[in-house]
Amino acid sequence: MSDTAITEGEAPFAVSTAGKPCKTWYKVVGSLDSGTRPLVAVHGGPGTPHRYLLSLVDLYTKHGIPVVFYDQLGNGNSTHLPEKIGDAEFWTEKLFLDELENLLKFLGIESDYDLLGQSWGGMLASRHASLQPAGLKRLVLASAPASMALFEQSTTHLRTLLPANVAQTLSEHEAAGTTQSPEYQKAARVFYGRHVCRIKPVESIPLDVLDAFQWIEKDPTVYFTMNGPSEFHTTGTLKSWSMLDDASKIVVPTLLLNGAYDEASDATVYPFFERISGPVRWVTLSESSHTAHWEERDRFMELVAGFLKSDVSALGGRGAIQKSAHAA
């Protein structure tokens, strides 16, 4: 990215219950004054900062779409509040909705922007879209479940496909409350290697991905409080999260993406496909799990860029849908 225009900064974010000043760190790749509508990338976790989404720079370098990355509060380069670990009243969906709105206004793009949310970021982006903000024009939900209940059903099923000794280790440590043990973490990595990132060998996994995931260990505050000890054992405040009643309030053109081996399986994505009121297209990438933006990087970027640049009339009218299963 040496020849790419990059701007970094911090947006002040006032949180009355934080007990200290807070800032949201951001990076803009490209120019917000280029005349091309920017894409705001919302990272997942919650608790995994923006770096694992950096492959999205391709949308600018190859397709000319400015991309805004940011770290949510408690993540990466933004303000950390480890003293708030376990504080369910502080770490709420509304906190992050307010933060996103604050960033859009700070950057001056609240009247015209697109949004891509991945995993938890997609959950957050879907809620944002359901509030029907006037400036949101296109929505991309990548590996985002429509409810945590469906996600838990999906991961429970996928666990039955693991080697028996691995599944047993996971269950025993969860029952004993020893999910921080090396044995549990080693068993969890077997699941992650099948359903989170399938890049092989492991040494080939991009450092940006590894670094972002390591942040969960560096500061587990947000992940532990909102999610729990692992991707498939949800004990935090998101356990009852759902968009099932509000998906119909999404009226902007929407692209749904997931992988054939994704922990966010088809069953977790289908309610979005079925209930979103605006035009919606759904593509499942055949060689990917939860990080298709790395596993099938070129295809992922082509799909997103094509969608963001397409004419609205080509997407169909309100409620028009298209499913492209296991696209190569």
ChimeraX attribute file (.defattr): number of C-alpha atoms within 10 A of each C-alpha:
attribute: neighborCount
match mode: 1-to-1
recipient: residues
	/A:1	9
	/A:2	5
	/A:3	6
	/A:4	12
	/A:5	13
	/A:6	15
	/A:7	13
	/A:8	12
	/A:9	12
	/A:10	18
	/A:11	19
	/A:12	16
	/A:13	18
	/A:14	14
	/A:15	15
	/A:16	9
	/A:17	8
	/A:18	12
	/A:19	8
	/A:20	10
	/A:21	11
	/A:22	20
	/A:23	22
	/A:24	23
	/A:25	21
	/A:26	21
	/A:27	16
	/A:28	21
	/A:29	26
	/A:30	22
	/A:31	20
	/A:32	19
	/A:33	10
	/A:34	11
	/A:35	9
	/A:36	15
	/A:37	21
	/A:38	25
	/A:39	28
	/A:40	23
	/A:41	24
	/A:42	26
	/A:43	27
	/A:44	24
	/A:45	23
	/A:46	26
	/A:47	29
	/A:48	29
	/A:49	29
	/A:50	25
	/A:51	20
	/A:52	21
	/A:53	22
	/A:54	15
	/A:55	17
	/A:56	25
	/A:57	22
	/A:58	20
	/A:59	21
	/A:60	19
	/A:61	16
	/A:62	11
	/A:63	15
	/A:64	18
	/A:65	25
	/A:66	26
	/A:67	27
	/A:68	27
	/A:69	23
	/A:70	28
	/A:71	25
	/A:72	30
	/A:73	24
	/A:74	26
	/A:75	29
	/A:76	23
	/A:77	17
	/A:78	19
	/A:79	20
	/A:80	17
	/A:81	17
	/A:82	12
	/A:83	9
	/A:84	16
	/A:85	18
	/A:86	17
	/A:87	14
	/A:88	14
	/A:89	10
	/A:90	16
	/A:91	22
	/A:92	15
	/A:93	17
	/A:94	13
	/A:95	14
	/A:96	17
	/A:97	15
	/A:98	14
	/A:99	21
	/A:100	22
	/A:101	13
	/A:102	18
	/A:103	23
	/A:104	18
	/A:105	13
	/A:106	14
	/A:107	13
	/A:108	12
	/A:109	18
	/A:110	18
	/A:111	12
	/A:112	17
	/A:113	19
	/A:114	21
	/A:115	25
	/A:116	25
	/A:117	23
	/A:118	26
	/A:119	23
	/A:120	23
	/A:121	25
	/A:122	26
	/A:123	26
	/A:124	25
	/A:125	26
	/A:126	28
	/A:127	20
	/A:128	22
	/A:129	23
	/A:130	18
	/A:131	12
	/A:132	14
	/A:133	14
	/A:134	12
	/A:135	13
	/A:136	20
	/A:137	21
	/A:138	22
	/A:139	29
	/A:140	27
	/A:141	27
	/A:142	30
	/A:143	31
	/A:144	30
	/A:145	32
	/A:146	26
	/A:147	21
	/A:148	21
	/A:149	16
	/A:150	18
	/A:151	24
	/A:152	20
	/A:153	16
	/A:154	20
	/A:155	19
	/A:156	14
	/A:157	12
	/A:158	19
	/A:159	20
	/A:160	12
	/A:161	11
	/A:162	15
	/A:163	12
	/A:164	10
	/A:165	10
	/A:166	20
	/A:167	19
	/A:168	16
	/A:169	17
	/A:170	21
	/A:171	16
	/A:172	13
	/A:173	16
	/A:174	16
	/A:175	9
	/A:176	8
	/A:177	11
	/A:178	14
	/A:179	21
	/A:180	12
	/A:181	10
	/A:182	10
	/A:183	14
	/A:184	22
	/A:185	16
	/A:186	14
	/A:187	18
	/A:188	20
	/A:189	14
	/A:190	16
	/A:191	23
	/A:192	19
	/A:193	14
	/A:194	18
	/A:195	22
	/A:196	22
	/A:197	22
	/A:198	22
	/A:199	19
	/A:200	10
	/A:201	7
	/A:202	10
	/A:203	8
	/A:204	8
	/A:205	15
	/A:206	13
	/A:207	12
	/A:208	16
	/A:209	20
	/A:210	12
	/A:211	16
	/A:212	21
	/A:213	17
	/A:214	15
	/A:215	17
	/A:216	21
	/A:217	13
	/A:218	11
	/A:219	19
	/A:220	21
	/A:221	24
	/A:222	30
	/A:223	27
	/A:224	22
	/A:225	24
	/A:226	25
	/A:227	22
	/A:228	21
	/A:229	22
	/A:230	17
	/A:231	17
	/A:232	21
	/A:233	17
	/A:234	20
	/A:235	15
	/A:236	17
	/A:237	20
	/A:238	21
	/A:239	17
	/A:240	11
	/A:241	14
	/A:242	17
	/A:243	20
	/A:244	13
	/A:245	11
	/A:246	17
	/A:247	21
	/A:248	18
	/A:249	18
	/A:250	23
	/A:251	22
	/A:252	23
	/A:253	26
	/A:254	29
	/A:255	24
	/A:256	23
	/A:257	26
	/A:258	33
	/A:259	29
	/A:260	21
	/A:261	22
	/A:262	27
	/A:263	30
	/A:264	28
	/A:265	25
	/A:266	22
	/A:267	13
	/A:268	23
	/A:269	23
	/A:270	14
	/A:271	19
	/A:272	26
	/A:273	25
	/A:274	13
	/A:275	18
	/A:276	25
	/A:277	21
	/A:278	21
	/A:279	23
	/A:280	28
	/A:281	20
	/A:282	25
	/A:283	21
	/A:284	25
	/A:285	23
	/A:286	17
	/A:287	17
	/A:288	25
	/A:289	29
	/A:290	27
	/A:291	25
	/A:292	28
	/A:293	24
	/A:294	24
	/A:295	20
	/A:296	18
	/A:297	15
	/A:298	14
	/A:299	16
	/A:300	23
	/A:301	21
	/A:302	15
	/A:303	13
	/A:304	22
	/A:305	18
	/A:306	12
	/A:307	20
	/A:308	23
	/A:309	13
	/A:310	11
	/A:311	10
	/A:312	15
	/A:313	8
	/A:314	9
	/A:315	19
	/A:316	16
	/A:317	14
	/A:318	14
	/A:319	18
	/A:320	14
	/A:321	20
	/A:322	15
	/A:323	13
	/A:324	12
	/A:325	15
	/A:326	15
	/A:327	14
	/A:328	11
